[in-house]
Amino acid sequence: MREDTRRWIEQDQARCWHPFTRQAEWCARGHEPLVITRGEGSWLWDSEGRKYLDGNSSIWTNIHGHAHPAINAAILEQLGKISHSSFLGFTHPLAAELATRLCAFFPENTLERVFFSDDGSTAVECALKMAVQYRMQTGAPDRNQFVAFSNGYHGDTLGAASLGGVGRFFERFRNTGYRVRHVATLDELRALSPEEIAGVVIEPLIQGVNEMRPWRGGMLAELREWCDETGVHLILDEVMTGFGRTGRMFACQHEEVIPDFLCLAKGLTGGYLPMAATLTTGKIYDAFLGDAEKAFYYGHSYTANPLGCAAALASLDVFETEKTLARLPEKISRLSSRLATLKSRHPVIHEIRQCGFIAGIELRRPDGEKFPLGERFGEAICQAARAHGLLTRPILDTIVLMPPLRTSLEEIDSAIAALDSSLP
Ligand SMILES: *Cc1c(COP(=O)(O)O)cnc(C)c1O
């Protein structure tokens, strides 16, 4: 190991605290985390010069590949002008343009306003706070609860966490945050009386953290219908599914659904900078007009950061210049056919779940039983795949495969080959 690598690991193990990580294990002698030092296209390099395909798009963020010349140039151009100024009291050209372009993905008079924040959790927090304050200002202050789906994931700040349905993350914080009812199905939702419900929150088309589990087709449109009938707001968390991942720009477009709130983050800047957006309707926005106390008192220091906006606008341009969406169907079907072959070769693959360019590969014992959790089988497979040039993470025993959208057919094949060599 190079001397630099050793020093970085020592400094990290002495001082850093990693997300979702058992630190005792991370810092244990003999654990040598990869130090990622460079990226280009769908590939990452570590400090030892080894190269890996970015199999989970750097935790679901990267869209057009790393160090994309157009996105880099846009950030650099903005860097030469100013890195950050306040969106509280001022505006700037790129935020104005970005908000306009985001709304233009939706029909006139639907989603018309954009509130910028920093990451997926805060995009969801904004939607929740707006939804509750909207009810206060429209004569329905008791309508202050939310409904979320079992096993859903909407972020880790307390408001977003109160929606979370993944027990192992959120159970211990149950009595903090919003009052949330969790339902597993639409039928369970329909059984609730809507009088106290401000909004229902869902990851459309596919639940990510829930081991990549797609919803049944048509479910989202039916949910929209129920919301229309009951006056409950539909809050779509497209933090993962947004920006082409499912094959359309936004997952809701597959079922021609327009939400009352749309939460975007991860892929918004192409995966280059932390930035988020909450889109909402003119009707909701209008309830915040008038007296001072009607304003939405919410914001973060880096709201609408100009570098983030520059990256986001450049990413939207790349969607056009590289015809990213038009080229996806071929990649999506290549991924399906290669995954089907992989499954036929490895009895340990229990199920392949795919939605667009997002795939989950669930591993179980050949008799169909789950592996004991303590065995951490999925982790072992991902660890093995590194030696074959693929970097990804499992969720429990489901291997996530969702490389950047720019990944070529040959690169898809190489990711599958790495798994083929790593699976028993
Ligand atoms: C990642 C994710 C979030 C949280 O986003 P952060 O940027 O990590 O705060 C929220 N919702 C969904 C569906 C996500 O995948």
The ligand as an SDF file (V2000), in Angstrom:
LIG
                    3D

 15 15  0  0  0  0  0  0  0  0999 V2000
  -31.5760    9.1260   -0.5520 C   0  0  0  0  0  0  0  0  0  0  0  0
  -33.0310    9.3320   -0.3740 C   0  0  0  0  0  0  0  0  0  0  0  0
  -33.5220   10.3470    0.4650 C   0  0  0  0  0  0  0  0  0  0  0  0
  -32.6210   11.1930    1.3270 C   0  0  0  0  0  0  0  0  0  0  0  0
  -31.7700   11.9810    0.5700 O   0  0  0  0  0  0  0  0  0  0  0  0
  -30.4490   12.5910    1.2650 P   0  0  0  0  0  0  0  0  0  0  0  0
  -29.8570   13.4260    0.1930 O   0  0  0  0  0  0  0  0  0  0  0  0
  -29.6140   11.4010    1.6250 O   0  0  0  0  0  0  0  0  0  0  0  0
  -30.8780   13.3490    2.4460 O   0  0  0  0  0  0  0  0  0  0  0  0
  -34.8800   10.5370    0.5280 C   0  0  0  0  0  0  0  0  0  0  0  0
  -35.7200    9.7860   -0.2020 N   0  0  0  0  0  0  0  0  0  0  0  0
  -35.2970    8.8190   -1.0240 C   0  0  0  0  0  0  0  0  0  0  0  0
  -36.2820    8.0320   -1.8140 C   0  0  0  0  0  0  0  0  0  0  0  0
  -33.9290    8.5400   -1.1300 C   0  0  0  0  0  0  0  0  0  0  0  0
  -33.5080    7.5560   -1.9220 O   0  0  0  0  0  0  0  0  0  0  0  0
  1  2  1  0
  2  3  1  0
  2 14  2  0
  3  4  1  0
  3 10  2  0
  4  5  1  0
  5  6  1  0
  6  7  2  0
  6  8  1  0
  6  9  1  0
 10 11  1  0
 11 12  2  0
 12 13  1  0
 12 14  1  0
 14 15  1  0
M  END
$$$$
